[in-house]
């Protein structure tokens, strides 16, 4: 199935929001931190209709546009890890349900697997499907997530999330991080300084 992936860069900390969908069909919004007008305009360019929101973690720069987005598209499912629900609800309204690591999220013909990738926060999730992985603030091009923000755990968790979860994906998997430019799992395996320092 051909899918559209579009990145919308938010004003808060230059976070990345993403659309993943079928041209002319439903799409998911991943990390709605960008301006909702830009997000819905991007969906409209492809004839797509937002049908669900997936949140990798609760930090403000990844959820800032949620309420405005829901005002524009109506009440749709908004899913995140159970550990992220309470801190997210303190920031924004609209969370509807939780998704556990290992769960498969289906929207139309789209299928995304929730991967547990704690470290940056206790309930950080990455979403994998259709040759893509949306890694939130766990893995970036040339870097890994920080451990200084609210809800962070420790480097051991982060190392396991990167080395034993994300690097288990095929090298050709397109990496769509929460900040910065896209990459591939293979490129990060070979060139990411933090991964190399861990001796992967």
C-alpha positions in Angstrom: 0.0 0.0 0.0 1.3 3.4 -0.9 1.3 5.8 2.0 2.0 9.5 2.4 4.3 10.7 5.2 4.4 14.4 5.8 6.3 16.3 8.5 5.0 19.5 9.9 7.5 21.4 12.1 6.1 22.9 15.3 6.9 26.3 16.8 7.6 24.8 20.2 11.2 23.5 20.3 11.0 22.8 16.5 9.2 19.5 17.2 8.0 17.3 14.4 4.4 16.4 13.9 3.7 13.8 11.2 0.8 12.7 9.0 0.8 9.0 7.9 -2.1 8.0 5.6 -3.5 6.8 2.4 -4.0 9.5 -0.3 -7.7 10.2 -0.5 -8.3 8.2 2.7 -7.8 8.3 6.5 -4.6 9.4 8.2 -3.1 9.4 11.6 -1.5 12.4 13.2 1.6 11.5 15.3 2.6 14.0 17.9 0.3 17.0 17.3 2.8 19.6 18.5 2.6 21.7 15.3 0.1 24.4 14.3 -3.3 22.7 13.7 -4.0 24.8 10.7 -0.8 23.6 9.0 -1.5 20.0 10.0 -5.0 20.0 8.5 -3.9 21.9 5.4 -1.2 19.2 4.8 -3.8 16.5 5.2 -6.1 18.3 2.8 -3.4 18.5 0.1 -3.5 14.8 -0.1 -7.2 14.4 0.3 -6.7 12.8 3.7 -8.9 13.0 6.7 -7.3 12.7 10.2 -8.9 9.7 11.9 -6.7 9.2 15.0 -3.9 10.8 16.9 -0.9 8.9 18.4 1.3 10.5 21.0 4.8 9.2 21.6 5.1 11.0 25.0 3.4 13.8 26.9 5.9 16.7 26.7 4.3 20.0 25.7 6.1 20.4 22.4 4.6 17.1 21.2 1.0 17.9 22.2 0.6 21.6 22.0 -1.6 21.6 18.9 -3.9 18.8 20.1 -6.9 20.8 21.3 -7.0 23.1 18.2 -6.6 20.0 16.0 -9.6 18.4 17.6 -11.7 21.6 17.3 -11.0 21.4 13.5 -11.5 17.7 12.8 -13.9 16.6 15.5 -13.5 14.1 18.2 -11.3 11.3 17.1 -9.3 8.7 19.1 -6.2 10.1 20.8 -4.0 7.4 22.1 -0.8 7.2 24.2 0.9 4.9 26.8 -0.9 4.5 30.1 2.0 6.1 32.0 1.7 9.2 29.9 -2.1 9.7 30.3 -2.1 11.6 33.6 0.8 14.0 32.8 -0.7 14.6 29.3 -4.1 15.3 30.7 -2.6 18.0 32.9 -1.5 19.8 29.7 -4.2 19.3 27.2 -7.8 17.9 26.9 -8.8 15.3 24.4 -7.0 12.1 25.4 -9.4 9.2 24.8 -7.6 6.0 25.4 -4.3 4.2 26.0 -2.2 1.9 23.8 0.2 -0.6 25.4 3.5 -1.7 24.0 3.0 -4.4 21.5 -0.5 -3.3 20.5 -1.4 -2.9 16.9 -3.3 0.3 16.0 -5.5 0.1 12.9 -6.9 3.0 11.0 -8.4 2.0 7.7 -5.7 -0.1 6.0 -3.0 1.5 8.1 -1.4 -0.6 10.8 1.1 0.7 13.3 2.7 -1.3 16.1 3.4 0.4 19.4 6.9 -0.2 20.6 7.8 0.5 24.2 10.8 2.8 24.2 11.2 4.2 27.7 14.0 6.5 28.8 13.2 10.0 27.7 9.9 9.4 29.6 8.7 6.3 31.4 5.9 5.7 28.9 7.6 6.8 25.6 6.3 4.8 22.6 7.6 4.6 19.1 5.2 3.6 16.3 6.3 1.2 13.5 4.6 0.3 10.3 4.7 0.7 6.5 8.5 0.9 6.5 8.5 3.8 9.0 9.3 4.2 12.6 8.1 7.3 14.5 10.6 7.5 17.4 9.5 10.5 19.3 12.4 11.7 21.4 14.1 8.3 21.8 16.2 8.3 18.7 17.2 11.1 16.3 19.5 11.5 13.4 23.0 11.5 15.0 21.7 11.6 18.6 19.5 9.9 21.2 16.9 11.4 23.6 17.8 13.3 26.6 17.1 12.3 30.2 16.6 15.7 31.8 12.9 16.4 31.1 9.8 15.5 33.2 9.2 11.8 33.5 12.6 10.6 32.4 13.9 7.3 33.7 17.6 6.4 33.1 20.3 5.7 30.6 19.8 1.9 31.0 16.2 2.2 29.8 17.2 4.5 26.9 20.0 2.1 25.8 17.7 -0.9 25.8 15.1 1.1 23.9 17.5 2.1 21.2 19.7 -1.0 20.9 17.3 -3.8 21.6 14.1 -2.3 20.2 14.7 0.3 17.5 17.9 -1.2 16.1 16.1 -4.6 15.8 14.1 -3.0 12.9 15.4 -3.5 9.4 18.1 -1.2 8.3 16.0 0.3 5.5 13.3 1.4 8.0 12.7 5.2 7.7 13.4 6.9 11.0 11.0 9.8 11.7 12.2 11.5 14.9 10.5 13.9 17.1 13.0 16.6 16.2 15.3 17.2 13.3 15.7 15.5 9.9 14.7 12.0 8.9 17.2 9.1 8.7 17.2 5.3 8.5 17.8 2.7 11.1 20.8 1.5 9.2 22.4 4.9 9.0 22.0 5.4 12.7 23.5 2.0 13.4 26.6 2.9 11.5 26.9 6.7 12.2 25.1 7.8 15.4 27.7 8.9 17.9 25.8 7.8 20.9 25.1 4.4 19.5 28.8 4.0 18.6 29.8 5.1 22.1 27.5 2.3 23.5 29.5 -0.2 21.4 26.5 -1.4 19.4 
